[in-house]
Amino acid sequence: MDFDGDGAVELITTDPTTPLQFCYSSPGLYRAYLHLTDTSATTADAYIAIEVDVVAVLHATSQAVWTNLHTTLVAGDIATALTFLDGRAQARYAPVAAKIGSNLAEYAVTRMIAGERRLFLIYFIRGVDGVWRLDSM
């Protein structure tokens, strides 16, 4: 097994229970190469791309997406908020409409049930203590 695609083999084993693991020293995109030979001398080769990232960078990116999603939802800009979701999530959450006031938030969610589109209302209220809580659904 050449884990980092540099042409040097990092692992050779005949034990099928040996874990295929490697510690990458720097972030980047690596093209790992695996060469297998079975007991009848049949061979197979496989390549796989492995992306190595820095956790702090991934965290910052995730936080930015979350902050932008939250900001656009609070502003009532559903169309822009949906751009922060992937295709499946967009399809799932696009039918959600929202009305948000200073002390009441009403969400309308639609779902297909047994071939029929159904509407569900969810209400949140802000208590006298200033905390938002689910009121009903």
Buried (B, 14 or more C-beta within 10 A) or exposed (E): BBBBBEEEEEEEEEEEEEEEEBEEEEEEEBEBBBEEEEEEEEEEEEEEEBEBEEEEEEEEEEEEEEEBBEEBBEEEEBEBBBEBBEEEEEEEEBEBEBEBEEEEBBBEBEEEEEEEEEEEEBEBBBEEEEEEEEBEE
